[in-house]
Amino acid sequence: MNMKQIYLIFSSLFFLFQPTSLYAEKTTVRGFSTIGLVKSNSGDDLNFRRNLARTAEDSDSWSFESDTTLGLQVDHTFNDQWSASAQMVYKNRIDQSLENSIEWAYLRYHPSPDNPFSYRVGRLGVDVFMLSEYRNVGYAYLWARPPIEFYSPLAFDYIDGADITYSTLLEDSFFQARLTLGTTQNDFINEDVTLEVSPAIATSLLWESDYWKFRLGYAHIELSDPVDFYNPLIQALDGSTPFWPEAATVADDLNLEGKKFDYYTLGLTYDNNQWVIQTEINQVKTEDSLFTSFRSGYLSVGRRIGEYTVYGLGAITENSDDINQVAATPNFAPQSLVDLRNVVQDIYNQNGVDQKSLGLGVRWDAFHNTAIKVQWDRTWIKPYGAGLWGKDSSNTTDETIDTFSINVNFLF
């Protein structure tokens, strides 16, 4: 399905769901869109990818695919206690399906206006970072896209389950705590690598005042199924254990069923209508050797000058542990076993992340619902550190890449 067809479908839905006199007081329909162009000079070895659940783009030419987004959100209030929301988003993704396009679809219950607790059930957002509520809405944030070093690995779009939220006013500030339980899944790297998660647990604390916003988040996921993509390698490794005992350990690494990951994040924003400063840091911990633990962070500083905002952005991500080195094969091993070992080692190497970037950009709020952004990023990648990029094999040398972005963000 091409971009024109997608646009026609969403336009039809938009006009179809426009409020009428029968439900104008109960239903709200809103939309958002980004038309984005991106190009990098990474050459043939590394291709730009906005996050791990999106396809990689050819770096030799300008592309609309990576950043172009079209979304529709419908909110319906039944009465003082019950409401529902649904959000459908078209964006570049590895598995382009109707089911995956529905990122929110939940029923909310709030017992009474003075009750601090509310409850939701259905398809919910992953509420652990600063952009949780609007990661798809380009108009809502300053940059051409959320910092790749921080947001690219966080590629689960939703949790199917339920949550409980506690919200209260504290003098001149707002406090919220939320706990979400459920399951999720997404395709990573390519359509053959599907990670299914059960359970998925997310919790966060949010505090807001006039100029400040602070968020503390934690998520725990456990992979509930093996990845079929690795089955041929696992079988080959299992058959090699009589000649290469270490192959059993490697096969266990490639069997992702039951592997656990813990995600910790801290974010802070200051916005006094002239200066807007935002930072987030995280730590992802796992005992699995295939996906090493890593940490990421970014700092963004923007200055509003009338309808323009000039901003700078610095970001970094790196492995917390060294990339695992597969044990050497015995001296008498046949070449086929040596080749098997090298293939597995390259898989480990491709998952390594070690890069940093600096970016400069300008945002022009051309109309009350339209923002135009131009951004340049320079990225430095260390050997075996290009895990966030599209590639056929691991990078063995330092890489320096410039990425240029132009996009237009709409609300409607």
C-alpha positions as CSV (number, residue, x, y, z in Angstrom):
1,M,0.0,0.0,0.0
2,N,1.5,3.3,-1.0
3,M,1.4,6.6,0.8
4,K,-1.4,8.0,-1.5
5,Q,-3.6,5.1,-0.7
6,I,-3.0,5.4,3.1
7,Y,-3.7,9.1,2.9
8,L,-7.1,8.5,1.2
9,I,-8.1,5.9,3.7
10,F,-7.3,8.2,6.7
11,S,-9.0,11.2,5.0
12,S,-12.1,9.1,4.5
13,L,-12.1,8.0,8.2
14,F,-11.6,11.6,9.3
15,F,-14.7,12.9,7.4
16,L,-16.7,9.8,8.3
17,F,-16.2,10.4,12.1
18,Q,-16.7,14.1,12.1
19,P,-19.0,14.9,15.0
20,T,-22.7,15.3,14.1
21,S,-25.5,16.8,16.1
22,L,-26.4,13.4,17.5
23,Y,-23.2,13.0,19.5
24,A,-21.3,16.3,19.3
25,E,-21.3,16.7,23.0
26,K,-19.9,13.3,23.6
27,T,-17.4,12.5,20.8
28,T,-14.2,14.2,19.8
29,V,-12.3,13.4,16.7
30,R,-8.8,14.7,16.2
31,G,-5.9,14.0,13.8
32,F,-2.2,14.6,13.4
33,S,0.2,14.2,10.6
34,T,3.9,14.5,9.8
35,I,5.2,14.7,6.2
36,G,8.9,14.1,6.7
37,L,12.0,13.9,4.5
38,V,15.3,12.4,5.7
39,K,18.6,11.7,4.0
40,S,22.0,10.5,5.4
41,N,25.4,10.0,3.9
42,S,26.0,6.7,5.6
43,G,26.7,4.9,2.3
44,D,25.8,1.4,1.4
45,D,26.9,-0.3,4.7
46,L,24.6,1.5,7.1
47,N,21.0,2.7,6.4
48,F,19.0,5.2,8.5
49,R,16.3,3.7,10.7
50,R,14.2,5.7,13.1
51,N,13.8,2.8,15.5
52,L,14.3,-0.9,15.7
53,A,10.7,-1.7,14.7
54,R,10.9,0.3,11.5
55,T,12.4,-0.5,8.1
56,A,15.8,0.9,7.2
57,E,15.9,3.5,4.4
58,D,18.3,3.8,1.4
59,S,20.8,6.5,2.5
60,D,21.6,7.6,-1.1
61,S,18.4,9.6,-1.6
62,W,15.8,11.6,0.3
63,S,13.0,9.4,1.7
64,F,9.5,10.1,3.0
65,E,9.1,6.7,4.7
66,S,11.0,7.1,8.0
67,D,9.3,10.1,9.5
68,T,5.9,10.4,7.7
69,T,3.0,9.7,10.0
70,L,-0.7,10.0,9.9
71,G,-2.9,9.5,12.9
72,L,-6.6,9.7,13.9
73,Q,-7.8,9.7,17.5
74,V,-11.5,9.3,18.7
75,D,-12.5,10.0,22.3
76,H,-16.0,9.3,23.5
77,T,-17.5,10.1,26.9
78,F,-20.5,7.9,27.9
79,N,-21.2,9.6,31.2
80,D,-19.3,11.0,34.2
81,Q,-17.7,7.7,35.0
82,W,-17.1,6.0,31.7
83,S,-15.2,7.0,28.6
84,A,-13.3,5.4,25.7
85,S,-10.4,6.3,23.4
86,A,-9.0,4.9,20.2
87,Q,-6.0,5.9,18.2
88,M,-5.0,4.6,14.8
89,V,-1.6,5.5,13.4
90,Y,0.0,4.9,10.0
91,K,3.8,5.0,10.1
92,N,6.7,3.1,8.8
93,R,6.8,-0.3,10.5
94,I,8.2,-3.7,9.7
95,D,4.8,-5.4,9.9
96,Q,2.3,-3.1,8.3
97,S,-1.1,-4.4,9.5
98,L,-4.4,-3.0,10.7
99,E,-3.9,-4.6,14.1
100,N,-0.5,-2.9,14.6
101,S,-1.9,0.4,13.4
102,I,-4.3,0.5,16.4
103,E,-2.0,1.9,19.1
104,W,-4.7,2.9,21.6
105,A,-8.1,1.3,22.2
106,Y,-9.2,1.4,25.8
107,L,-12.2,1.8,28.1
108,R,-11.7,4.1,31.1
109,Y,-13.6,4.2,34.4
110,H,-13.3,7.1,36.8
111,P,-15.6,6.6,39.8
112,S,-16.2,10.3,40.6
113,P,-14.6,13.7,40.0
114,D,-13.1,13.8,43.6
115,N,-11.8,10.2,43.5
116,P,-8.1,10.2,42.7
117,F,-8.1,6.7,41.1
118,S,-9.0,5.8,37.6
119,Y,-8.9,2.5,35.7
120,R,-8.3,1.5,32.0
121,V,-8.5,-1.7,30.1
122,G,-7.6,-2.4,26.5
123,R,-4.7,-1.4,24.3
124,L,-2.6,1.2,26.3
125,G,0.5,3.3,25.6
126,V,3.8,2.4,27.2
127,D,3.9,5.1,29.9
128,V,7.5,5.2,31.1
129,F,9.1,8.1,29.3
130,M,8.6,11.8,28.7
131,L,6.9,11.4,25.3
132,S,4.6,8.6,26.3
133,E,1.4,10.4,25.5
134,Y,2.5,11.9,22.2
135,R,5.5,10.0,20.7
136,N,3.7,9.8,17.4
137,V,2.6,13.5,17.3
138,G,5.4,15.4,15.7
139,Y,3.8,18.7,16.4
140,A,4.0,18.1,20.2
141,Y,7.8,17.9,20.5
142,L,10.6,20.2,19.4
143,W,12.7,18.1,17.1
144,A,12.3,16.4,13.8
145,R,12.0,13.1,15.7
146,P,12.6,11.8,19.2
147,P,16.4,11.3,19.9
148,I,17.2,8.0,18.2
149,E,19.9,7.0,20.8
150,F,17.2,7.1,23.5
151,Y,14.0,6.2,21.8
152,S,15.0,3.7,19.0
153,P,15.3,0.6,21.3
154,L,12.0,1.5,23.0
155,A,10.0,0.2,20.0
156,F,7.1,-1.5,21.8
157,D,4.1,0.7,20.8
158,Y,1.5,-0.6,23.3
159,I,0.6,-2.9,26.1
160,D,-2.6,-5.0,25.9
161,G,-3.9,-5.2,29.4
162,A,-5.1,-2.9,32.2
163,D,-3.8,-0.1,34.4
164,I,-4.6,1.9,37.5
165,T,-3.8,5.6,37.9
166,Y,-3.6,7.8,40.9
167,S,-3.8,11.5,40.3
168,T,-3.9,14.4,42.7
169,L,-3.2,18.2,43.0
170,L,-0.5,19.2,45.4
171,E,-0.9,22.9,46.0
172,D,0.4,24.4,42.8
173,S,1.6,21.1,41.2
174,F,0.2,17.9,39.8
175,F,1.2,14.3,40.8
176,Q,0.4,11.1,39.1
177,A,1.3,7.4,39.6
178,R,0.4,4.6,37.2
179,L,0.8,0.8,37.1
180,T,0.2,-1.1,33.8
181,L,0.1,-4.9,33.4
182,G,-0.3,-6.9,30.2
183,T,1.3,-8.3,27.1
184,T,2.8,-6.9,23.9
185,Q,4.7,-7.8,20.8
186,N,6.5,-6.2,17.9
187,D,8.7,-7.1,14.9
188,F,12.3,-6.0,15.2
189,I,15.1,-5.8,12.6
190,N,13.0,-7.7,10.0
191,E,9.7,-9.5,9.7
192,D,11.3,-12.8,10.9
193,V,12.3,-11.4,14.4
194,T,9.1,-11.1,16.4
195,L,9.4,-10.5,20.1
196,E,6.4,-11.5,22.1
197,V,6.2,-10.3,25.7
198,S,4.3,-11.8,28.6
199,P,4.2,-10.3,31.2
200,A,4.9,-6.7,30.4
201,I,4.9,-4.4,33.5
202,A,5.2,-0.7,33.4
203,T,5.0,1.9,36.2
204,S,5.7,5.6,36.4
205,L,5.6,8.6,38.6
206,L,4.9,12.0,37.2
207,W,5.2,15.5,38.8
208,E,4.3,18.8,37.1
209,S,4.4,22.4,38.1
210,D,4.3,25.7,36.2
211,Y,7.7,25.3,34.4
212,W,8.9,21.8,35.5
213,K,8.0,18.3,34.6
214,F,9.6,15.2,36.2
215,R,9.0,11.6,35.3
216,L,10.5,8.4,36.9
217,G,9.7,5.1,35.1
218,Y,10.3,1.4,35.3
219,A,9.4,-1.5,33.0
220,H,9.9,-5.2,33.2
221,I,9.4,-7.5,30.2
222,E,9.8,-11.3,29.8
223,L,9.9,-12.8,26.3
224,S,7.3,-15.5,26.2
225,D,8.2,-17.3,22.9
226,P,11.4,-18.2,21.1
227,V,12.3,-16.4,17.9
228,D,11.9,-18.7,14.9
229,F,14.5,-16.8,13.0
230,Y,17.2,-18.3,15.1
231,N,15.9,-21.9,15.0
232,P,18.2,-23.1,12.2
233,L,21.3,-21.8,14.1
234,I,20.1,-23.3,17.3
235,Q,19.7,-26.7,15.7
236,A,23.1,-26.4,14.1
237,L,24.7,-25.5,17.4
238,D,22.9,-28.3,19.2
239,G,24.3,-30.8,16.7
240,S,27.8,-29.4,17.2
241,T,28.1,-29.9,21.0
242,P,29.9,-33.3,20.7
243,F,32.7,-31.5,18.9
244,W,32.3,-28.1,20.4
245,P,30.9,-28.2,24.0
246,E,30.6,-24.4,24.2
247,A,28.0,-24.5,21.4
248,A,25.4,-25.4,24.1
249,T,25.9,-22.0,25.8
250,V,25.6,-20.1,22.5
251,A,22.4,-22.0,21.6
252,D,20.9,-21.0,25.0
253,D,21.7,-17.4,24.3
254,L,19.8,-17.6,20.9
255,N,16.8,-19.2,22.6
256,L,15.1,-16.0,23.8
257,E,12.1,-17.6,25.5
258,G,12.0,-16.6,29.1
259,K,14.7,-14.0,28.9
260,K,14.0,-10.9,31.1
261,F,14.8,-7.2,30.7
262,D,14.5,-4.4,33.2
263,Y,14.2,-0.8,32.0
264,Y,14.8,2.2,34.3
265,T,14.3,5.8,33.1
266,L,14.4,9.4,34.5
267,G,13.3,12.5,32.7
268,L,13.2,16.2,33.4
269,T,11.7,19.2,31.4
270,Y,11.9,22.9,32.1
271,D,9.8,25.2,29.9
272,N,9.3,28.9,30.7
273,N,7.9,29.8,27.3
274,Q,11.3,31.2,26.2
275,W,13.7,28.4,27.1
276,V,12.8,24.8,26.8
277,I,15.2,22.2,28.2
278,Q,14.7,18.5,28.3
279,T,16.8,15.5,29.3
280,E,16.2,11.8,29.8
281,I,18.5,9.0,30.9
282,N,17.9,5.2,31.1
283,Q,19.5,1.9,32.0
284,V,18.4,-1.3,30.4
285,K,19.6,-4.4,32.2
286,T,19.5,-8.0,31.0
287,E,21.3,-11.2,31.9
288,D,21.1,-12.4,28.3
289,S,24.4,-12.3,26.4
290,L,22.8,-11.8,23.0
291,F,21.4,-8.4,23.9
292,T,23.8,-6.7,26.3
293,S,22.8,-4.2,28.9
294,F,23.0,-0.6,27.7
295,R,22.5,3.0,28.9
296,S,21.3,6.0,27.0
297,G,20.6,9.7,27.5
298,Y,20.1,13.0,25.8
299,L,20.0,16.7,26.5
300,S,18.0,19.2,24.4
301,V,18.1,23.0,24.8
302,G,15.8,25.3,22.8
303,R,15.3,29.1,22.7
304,R,12.0,30.5,21.4
305,I,12.3,33.7,19.4
306,G,8.9,34.7,18.3
307,E,7.5,32.0,16.1
308,Y,10.8,30.3,15.7
309,T,12.7,28.0,18.1
310,V,16.4,27.3,17.7
311,Y,17.6,24.2,19.4
312,G,20.6,21.9,20.0
313,L,20.5,18.2,20.9
314,G,23.2,15.9,22.2
315,A,22.6,12.1,22.7
316,I,24.6,9.0,23.5
317,T,24.0,5.3,23.9
318,E,26.5,2.6,24.8
319,N,26.7,-1.0,26.0
320,S,27.1,-1.3,29.7
321,D,28.9,-4.6,29.2
322,D,31.4,-5.8,26.6
323,I,29.9,-7.6,23.5
324,N,30.0,-11.3,24.2
325,Q,32.9,-13.2,22.5
326,V,31.9,-16.6,21.3
327,A,34.3,-19.3,22.4
328,A,36.8,-20.5,19.7
329,T,36.2,-23.8,18.0
330,P,38.7,-26.6,18.6
331,N,41.8,-26.7,16.4
332,F,40.6,-29.8,14.6
333,A,37.2,-28.3,13.8
334,P,36.0,-28.5,10.2
335,Q,35.6,-25.2,8.3
336,S,31.8,-25.5,8.5
337,L,32.0,-25.3,12.3
338,V,34.3,-22.3,12.1
339,D,31.9,-20.6,9.8
340,L,29.0,-21.4,12.2
341,R,30.9,-19.8,15.0
342,N,31.7,-16.7,12.9
343,V,28.0,-16.3,11.9
344,V,27.0,-16.3,15.5
345,Q,29.7,-13.9,16.5
346,D,28.5,-11.5,13.9
347,I,25.0,-11.6,15.4
348,Y,26.4,-10.6,18.7
349,N,28.4,-7.8,17.1
350,Q,25.4,-6.5,15.2
351,N,23.4,-6.0,18.4
352,G,26.1,-3.8,19.9
353,V,25.2,-0.1,20.4
354,D,27.9,2.6,20.9
355,Q,27.2,5.9,19.3
356,K,26.8,9.6,20.1
357,S,25.4,12.5,18.1
358,L,25.0,16.3,18.1
359,G,22.1,18.0,16.3
360,L,21.1,21.5,15.4
361,G,17.6,22.5,14.3
362,V,15.0,25.3,13.8
363,R,11.3,24.9,14.3
364,W,9.0,27.4,12.7
365,D,5.4,27.6,14.1
366,A,4.0,28.8,10.8
367,F,0.3,28.5,12.0
368,H,-1.5,27.6,15.1
369,N,-1.6,24.0,14.0
370,T,1.4,23.7,11.8
371,A,5.1,23.4,12.5
372,I,8.0,23.2,10.0
373,K,11.3,21.8,11.2
374,V,14.8,21.6,9.7
375,Q,17.4,19.5,11.5
376,W,21.0,18.4,11.0
377,D,22.6,15.6,13.0
378,R,26.2,14.3,13.1
379,T,26.6,10.8,14.5
380,W,29.8,9.1,15.6
381,I,29.7,5.3,15.8
382,K,32.3,3.1,17.3
383,P,33.3,-0.3,15.8
384,Y,30.5,-2.9,16.4
385,G,28.3,-0.1,17.7
386,A,25.8,0.4,14.9
387,G,23.1,-1.7,16.4
388,L,20.5,1.0,15.8
389,W,21.1,1.2,12.0
390,G,20.0,-1.0,9.2
391,K,22.8,-3.2,8.0
392,D,23.8,-6.6,6.6
393,S,26.8,-7.1,8.9
394,S,28.5,-5.5,11.9
395,N,30.6,-2.3,11.3
396,T,34.3,-3.0,12.0
397,T,35.5,0.6,11.8
398,D,34.6,4.0,13.2
399,E,31.8,5.7,11.2
400,T,30.8,9.4,11.0
401,I,27.4,10.1,9.5
402,D,25.5,13.3,8.7
403,T,21.7,13.1,8.6
404,F,19.5,15.9,7.2
405,S,15.7,16.2,8.0
406,I,12.9,18.4,6.9
407,N,9.4,17.8,8.0
408,V,6.0,19.5,8.4
409,N,3.8,18.7,11.3
410,F,0.0,19.2,11.4
411,L,-2.8,19.0,13.9
412,F,-6.4,18.8,12.5
